[in-house]
Amino acid sequence: MGPRDVILEPNEKVLMATRPLFLWEPLALLDIALLVLSLFFTPIAPPLALAAGAAFVLLTIWIIVKWIPWSAKWFVLTDRRVIARWGVFNRNQTALLLDRIQDASLARPFPLSLVRDYGVLRLESAGEHASERISGGMTGGPQELAMTGATGFYRALTDAQTPT
């Protein structure tokens, strides 16, 4: 499953699509625990129930505020380009042609690399168009894409760059 509104060229095929890392499951479990604590302590200790309820509301709002932009951010590999798409109201898309990528490297920082194959893909372009950038998903630099499924994305990228 990938983004529905990525602009592709005619006859361009999507090889892989992935997203940045967002660990929403532990946050959702913590949110549910806060709700249960709030309901449990309502008859016993109303101030504690109020504090747990307030924490539940704040965490719920924070999760929603962080989830909305995350859900709009995608990294797409096609047979011609690497595409970054982001933005909720102002949709942005930038791409780097595969034949302009001179170097691609993958860093898998521990312990996040153990979660959903997280990694940071660094792309470098060369020549006349060396200033080309993929700016979506920046971590430390304009050509660093922090994503889940990084090993598969890197493998598919190197396969797509290899002439047949």
Order of alpha helices (4+ residues) and beta strands (2+ residues): beta-alpha-alpha-beta-beta-beta-beta-beta-beta-alpha
